[in-house]
Amino acid sequence: MSLKIAIESILKHREPVPFSHVRAVGGTTVGGGRWLLLERQAITAIENQRSTFFVLKDGREVAVVVGTSPTGIKYLTTAADGEIPEALLGLPDHYTRP
């Protein structure tokens, strides 16, 4: 059984990385603490069916999925986005989020 987890914030790469705009994803725990996973860790969790992730967009849950570039690079995106993960990129920075 996989855990369903809300992504509320991200860390972006400082330098442009093809098909990898997101360096890490994060959120808030039930107890109010903060969590952070590197993109590759979240991809592994999705592929191994340990976790499913989602973002809230316009009050709706949108699934976070693993995309693959034409050259085989895996990256996080949402079911509603194309090659650029706009729903993820629109989230606040993990460290500046209140």
C-alpha positions as CSV (number, residue, x, y, z in Angstrom):
1,M,0.0,0.0,0.0
2,S,1.4,3.4,-1.0
3,L,1.3,6.6,1.1
4,K,-0.5,9.5,-0.4
5,I,1.5,12.7,0.2
6,A,0.8,16.3,-0.6
7,I,3.7,18.3,-2.1
8,E,3.5,21.9,-0.9
9,S,6.9,23.3,-1.7
10,I,9.9,22.8,-3.9
11,L,13.6,23.5,-4.3
12,K,14.7,24.4,-7.8
13,H,18.1,23.8,-9.4
14,R,20.3,26.9,-9.2
15,E,21.6,26.3,-12.7
16,P,19.4,25.1,-15.6
17,V,19.3,21.3,-15.9
18,P,17.6,19.9,-18.9
19,F,14.3,18.2,-18.0
20,S,15.0,18.5,-14.3
21,H,13.7,21.8,-13.1
22,V,12.9,20.5,-9.6
23,R,15.8,19.6,-7.3
24,A,13.6,18.5,-4.3
25,V,10.0,18.5,-3.1
26,G,8.6,19.1,0.4
27,G,5.7,19.6,2.6
28,T,4.4,19.5,6.1
29,T,4.0,16.4,8.3
30,V,0.8,15.7,10.3
31,G,2.6,16.9,13.4
32,G,3.5,20.2,11.8
33,G,7.1,19.4,11.0
34,R,8.6,19.8,7.5
35,W,9.9,17.1,5.2
36,L,12.0,17.3,2.0
37,L,12.9,14.6,-0.6
38,L,15.3,14.9,-3.4
39,E,13.7,14.5,-6.8
40,R,15.4,11.2,-7.4
41,Q,14.1,9.9,-4.1
42,A,10.5,10.9,-5.0
43,I,10.9,9.3,-8.4
44,T,12.0,6.0,-6.8
45,A,9.2,6.1,-4.3
46,I,6.6,6.5,-7.1
47,E,8.2,3.9,-9.3
48,N,8.4,1.4,-6.4
49,Q,4.8,2.2,-5.5
50,R,5.8,3.2,-1.9
51,S,4.2,6.6,-2.3
52,T,2.0,8.7,-4.5
53,F,2.3,12.4,-4.5
54,F,-0.1,15.2,-5.5
55,V,-0.3,19.0,-5.6
56,L,-3.4,21.1,-5.0
57,K,-4.3,23.2,-8.1
58,D,-7.4,25.3,-8.0
59,G,-8.6,23.3,-5.0
60,R,-8.2,19.9,-6.8
61,E,-5.7,17.2,-6.2
62,V,-3.4,16.7,-9.3
63,A,-1.3,13.6,-9.4
64,V,2.5,14.0,-9.5
65,V,4.0,11.5,-12.0
66,V,7.3,10.6,-13.4
67,G,8.0,12.0,-16.9
68,T,10.8,10.8,-19.2
69,S,12.6,13.1,-21.6
70,P,13.3,12.1,-25.2
71,T,16.9,11.3,-24.0
72,G,15.7,9.1,-21.1
73,I,16.1,11.5,-18.2
74,K,13.4,11.0,-15.6
75,Y,11.8,14.0,-13.9
76,L,8.7,14.9,-11.8
77,T,5.8,16.6,-13.4
78,T,2.0,16.4,-12.9
79,A,-0.7,14.6,-14.9
80,A,-2.0,18.0,-16.0
81,D,1.4,19.4,-17.3
82,G,3.5,18.6,-20.3
83,E,7.3,18.6,-20.3
84,I,7.6,21.6,-18.1
85,P,6.1,20.9,-14.6
86,E,4.3,24.2,-14.2
87,A,2.1,23.0,-11.3
88,L,5.2,22.0,-9.3
89,L,7.2,25.1,-10.4
90,G,4.4,27.3,-9.2
91,L,4.8,26.1,-5.6
92,P,6.7,28.2,-3.1
93,D,10.3,27.7,-2.2
94,H,10.7,25.2,0.6
95,Y,12.8,27.4,2.8
96,T,10.9,30.7,2.3
97,R,7.5,29.2,2.7
98,P,5.8,30.3,5.9
